[in-house]
Amino acid sequence: MLREILRAGFGELGLAADEAALERLELYCARLTEANRVMNLTAIEGEENVARLHFLDCAALLTLADFRGKTAVDVGTGAGFPGLVLKCLRPELELTLLDSLDKRVRFLSALCGELGFADVNCLHARAEEAPPALREHFDLAVSRAVARLNLLGELCLPFVKVGGRFLAMKGPDAAEELREAEKGLRLLGGSEGRIVEYAVPGVALRHNAVLIEKAAHTPARYPRRWGQMKKQPL
């Protein structure tokens, strides 16, 4: 059932997915289901729900930006969403999965090994404490359901090189979050953000992504410590 849902869904999104990609996602779903019995990776369960609410939702980002041959970091990746789904569909993507919880990173490392993705960097670190070598290193930063945009921008934009792009997957309050974050995003070197609404095949609700171009270098004083960010958002 999973392959049929994905094959039809990718067709609706206008995305090509070969049998190897479908096989990788099938294995991903199986390992996610197994691990979720002993650790809290996702509240979404069942093949159809995982296929639609995780895999197709994440894959929709491929219709909003060109990931082919790019470098990308997934900040606060959790169970690998959206980054590892994008990698399954675009194996040439140079991907770093970043998460603050060690057990999630260990799960992702093992899963990437099974998927044949020895080149994925699974990094256990807080975004604001990531190695300096990753600063302005990536063409793209992606994040899904990690924090409000006025905090998320400070976590993600420092990773993006000038001319790159930050894509934040957001819910129905995306416009409000963007208004709240606009000043801070400019301070961090981001351009004026835009919201793109997209449909997920088989899901009644429409989803949003906020797209922000990196127009200038992020000042060295950002990102700040998490406690300071929360106390005084930009």
N, C-alpha and C positions, 0 to 999 in steps of 0.2 A: 504493500500500500504506500509506503513512504516514497519509493521511487516514482510511482505513478503520480502522486501529488506534486512532487518536485518537478518532474518532467513537464507536467501541465503548467505549473506555476511559473517555471522559468520561461516557458513559451509565452505566457501572458506578459511577462516582464520584458520580453524581447532579448533574453539572454540565452547564449548557447551553453549547454552543459553536456559533456560527453559521458560515456558510461563510467569512466574512471572517476570523474567528479561525483557522480551519483553513488558509486561504491564507497568513496571516502566519506560522504555524508551519512550513508547508511551505517558505517562503522562508528562514526562520531555519535550518532543517535544511540546506538547500542551501548557504547562505553559511558555516555552521559547517563543513561537510564540505570546502568549498573552502579555507577559511583554515587548517584543521587540517593540510593538506598541507605548509604552510610555517611554521607556528608551533604550539606545544604548547598547545592549548586544552582538549582532552579525550582521555582514553584510550578513551572509548566511541565506537564507529564503527558505521555501518550504520543504515539508516532505522528498522528495527524497534527496535534497541537505543536509538537516540536518542529515538524516540517513547515507549518505555516507561520507560527508566532516567533520562531527563532530563525530557521534557515532562510525562508523566503523574505522575511522582514529584513534580515541582515543583507541578503543578496541584492535587495533593492538599491543599496548604495552604489552598486556597480552601474546603475543607470544615471547616477548623479555626478560621477567623477571617473576619470580614466585611471585605473589601478595597474594597468599593464606595465611591467618593467619598473615599477616605482618602489620606493621604500616607505613603509608605513609603521606606525606605532598605535597599538590599541591600549588606551589608558583606562585602567580599572576593568580589565577584560573579563573578570569573573570566570565563567565556564568557557570563555573563548569567543564571546559575542561582542562585536561583529567580526573581529579580525580573523579568527580561524575559519569561519565560513567563507570569507573572501579568499583566503589562501586555498581552500578546497576548490574554488572555481577559477582562481588565477594563480596556479602553482609557481609562476615566475615572480610573484610578489615577494619582496624582501621584508619580512614581518618580524616585529618585536611585540610580544605579549607581555604587558606590565600589570602586575597585581600586588597588593600589599599583604595578601594572605598566602602563606607558604604552602598550605595543603592544596589550594587551587592551582598554584604554579606547578606543584609536583604532579597533579592530575594532568595538566596540560602538557608537561614535558613527556610523560609516558604516552599520552595520546598522540602527540606529534611524532614520536618514534614509531608508533604503529601505522600512522598515516604515511610514513616515508618522508616526513618533513624535518630532516636533520638540520636544515638551515634556519629554522624558526628559533629566535632567541626568546626563551621563556624566562622572564626576569622578575625575581621577588624583590620588590622595592616600592616605596611610596613615590608617587610621581614627583613630588617636590624635593625628594632626596635621591633622585635617579643619578647615575654617573654623569659627570660633566661632559663626557665624550658624546652623549646623546643630545646635547643641547643644539638646537637648530640643525639637526642631522637628517630629518625626515621630510620627504615630499608631502606626506599626508599623516595627519593624526585623526583617529576616530575614537568615539566613545559613545556608550549606550547606557543611559539610566544610572549615571554615577553621582551627579550632583547638579544643582541649579547652575545655569549658564554663567552667572557672575562669579562662581567659584571654579567651574569647569574650565573656563577660558584661561585662568591663571595656571591651572594644572597642565593644560594641553598645548597652548600656543608656544611656550618656550621650546618645545620639541621640534617645531615646524621651521624649516628653512624659509628665507624670504622668497616669495614666489610660489610657495606651497599652499596647502589648504587644510583647514580643520573642519571636520564634519561631525556634528553632534546630533545623535538620534534623540528626538524629543517627543513628548506627548502633546495634548491639546493646548497646553499653556505656553507653547513655544514663542508666540508673539510677545506675551507678557515678559517672559524670561529674557528675550532679546532686548526689549526696551530697557529692562533693568540692568543689563550687562553692557550696553553700548559704549558708555564712557570707559569702562575698564578694558574692553576689547581694543579700543583705540590706543590706550596706554601701553598695551602689551604688543603693539605692532600689527594688530588686526585691522582689516578694512571693515567697512559697514557690512554687517551680516545680512544674508537673505534667507528666507524660509522657503523650502520646497515641500509641498504636500505630495505624498505618493500613496498609491494603493497597494496593499498586500493581497495577492490572489487568495480568494476564499475567506477573507476577513472583512467584516462589515465596516469597521472603523477605518478611517484614513489616518495615516501617520505623518509625522513631520521630521524633516532634517534641517538643521541650521548649517549653512555653508559660510565659512569665513576665510577670506584670502589673507595670507600673511604678506603685508605690504611693507613692513619695516622690521628691523631687528628688535627683539624684546630686550628692554633695559636689564642690566645685569642684576638688579635688586629683586627681580621676579624670577621664579615664584618665591613667595614668602613661606614661612612655616604655616602648617595647616591651621593651627589655633589662631594665628593672626588673620589668616584669610577669612575664617568663619566669623571672627569678631569684627573685622573691618573689611568687608568685601569691596572690591574696587568699584 
